[in-house]
Amino acid sequence: MLRSMMQVYVKGSVEAVNLYQKAFDAEILGLYPDDNGGYAHSELKAYGQVLAVSELKESLVIGNTMQFCFHFGEGGEQYVRKAYEVLRDGAEIHFPIGPCDYSSCMFSLIDKFGVYWCLFV
């Protein structure tokens, strides 16, 4: 296998790419515009992982059956906190940033694009 990636389809892919780039200090690997001002495909490198973002087409079904998790381990608290500060705007917070049974610092939310995230140390 060459690589794996997380792929999300959202309404407002340009705004989402900008938000995720800021939240995860991500490097843009590629931007491929569609004919409607969004991205047919884009790729960001976030903490060594590839996050692909594409504009949602009407034929796809919207749903939160998956959650994207970043596990940083001890010492990664600053990454969790920064991402929370950026992603929480307009989000549905499921677990606000703080300790839980398995982590001293974590959060869980559905961002304003409908993407379900969990980041923890």
C-alpha positions as CSV (number, residue, x, y, z in Angstrom):
1,M,0.0,0.0,0.0
2,L,1.4,3.4,-0.9
3,R,-0.6,5.4,1.7
4,S,-3.9,5.8,3.4
5,M,-5.9,9.0,3.9
6,M,-9.0,10.4,5.5
7,Q,-11.4,11.8,3.0
8,V,-14.3,14.2,3.8
9,Y,-16.9,15.6,1.6
10,V,-18.3,19.0,2.7
11,K,-20.3,22.0,1.5
12,G,-17.8,24.8,1.4
13,S,-14.7,22.9,0.7
14,V,-12.5,26.0,0.3
15,E,-13.5,27.3,3.7
16,A,-13.0,23.9,5.2
17,V,-9.5,23.5,3.8
18,N,-8.6,26.9,5.2
19,L,-10.1,26.0,8.6
20,Y,-8.3,22.6,8.8
21,Q,-5.0,24.1,7.6
22,K,-5.2,26.5,10.6
23,A,-6.5,24.0,13.1
24,F,-3.9,21.3,12.3
25,D,-1.0,23.5,11.1
26,A,-1.4,21.5,7.9
27,E,0.6,21.7,4.7
28,I,-1.3,21.9,1.4
29,L,-0.2,19.0,-0.7
30,G,-2.6,19.7,-3.6
31,L,-5.7,21.7,-4.6
32,Y,-7.8,20.7,-7.5
33,P,-10.7,23.2,-8.1
34,D,-14.0,22.1,-9.5
35,D,-16.2,24.2,-11.9
36,N,-18.3,25.6,-9.1
37,G,-15.7,27.4,-6.9
38,G,-15.0,24.5,-4.6
39,Y,-12.5,21.7,-4.7
40,A,-13.0,18.5,-6.6
41,H,-10.2,17.2,-4.4
42,S,-7.6,18.7,-2.1
43,E,-5.0,17.2,0.2
44,L,-3.5,18.5,3.4
45,K,-0.7,17.0,5.5
46,A,-1.8,17.1,9.1
47,Y,0.7,15.7,11.6
48,G,2.0,13.3,9.0
49,Q,-1.5,12.1,8.0
50,V,-3.3,13.0,4.7
51,L,-6.6,14.7,5.1
52,A,-8.4,15.0,1.7
53,V,-11.3,17.4,1.4
54,S,-13.8,17.5,-1.5
55,E,-16.9,19.5,-2.3
56,L,-20.1,17.5,-1.4
57,K,-22.1,16.7,-4.5
58,E,-25.9,16.3,-4.2
59,S,-25.7,12.5,-4.9
60,L,-23.8,11.8,-1.7
61,V,-25.5,11.1,1.6
62,I,-24.6,13.3,4.5
63,G,-24.1,11.5,7.8
64,N,-21.9,11.2,10.9
65,T,-21.2,7.5,10.9
66,M,-17.4,8.1,11.1
67,Q,-15.2,10.0,13.5
68,F,-11.7,11.2,12.7
69,C,-9.4,10.8,15.6
70,F,-5.9,12.2,16.2
71,H,-4.1,10.6,19.2
72,F,-1.0,12.6,20.0
73,G,0.2,11.0,23.3
74,E,1.6,12.8,26.3
75,G,3.2,16.1,25.3
76,G,0.7,16.8,22.5
77,E,-1.7,18.9,24.6
78,Q,-0.8,22.1,22.6
79,Y,-2.0,20.5,19.4
80,V,-5.3,19.4,21.0
81,R,-5.9,22.8,22.5
82,K,-5.1,24.7,19.3
83,A,-7.4,22.5,17.2
84,Y,-10.2,22.9,19.7
85,E,-9.9,26.7,19.6
86,V,-10.2,26.7,15.8
87,L,-12.8,24.0,15.3
88,R,-15.2,24.9,18.1
89,D,-16.6,27.9,16.2
90,G,-20.0,26.9,14.9
91,A,-19.5,23.3,16.1
92,E,-21.7,20.9,18.1
93,I,-19.6,20.1,21.1
94,H,-20.0,16.5,22.3
95,F,-17.2,16.6,24.9
96,P,-15.6,20.0,25.7
97,I,-11.8,20.1,26.1
98,G,-10.7,18.5,29.3
99,P,-9.8,15.2,30.9
100,C,-11.7,11.9,30.5
101,D,-11.2,8.3,31.5
102,Y,-8.5,7.6,28.9
103,S,-6.9,11.0,28.4
104,S,-5.8,14.0,30.4
105,C,-6.7,16.3,27.5
106,M,-9.3,15.5,24.8
107,F,-12.3,16.9,23.0
108,S,-15.0,15.6,20.7
109,L,-17.2,17.7,18.3
110,I,-18.9,17.9,15.0
111,D,-17.5,20.9,13.2
112,K,-19.6,23.5,11.2
113,F,-19.0,21.3,8.1
114,G,-20.5,18.2,9.7
115,V,-17.2,16.4,10.3
116,Y,-16.9,14.5,13.6
117,W,-13.6,14.9,15.3
118,C,-11.9,13.5,18.5
119,L,-8.5,14.7,19.4
120,F,-6.6,13.5,22.5
121,V,-3.3,12.9,24.2
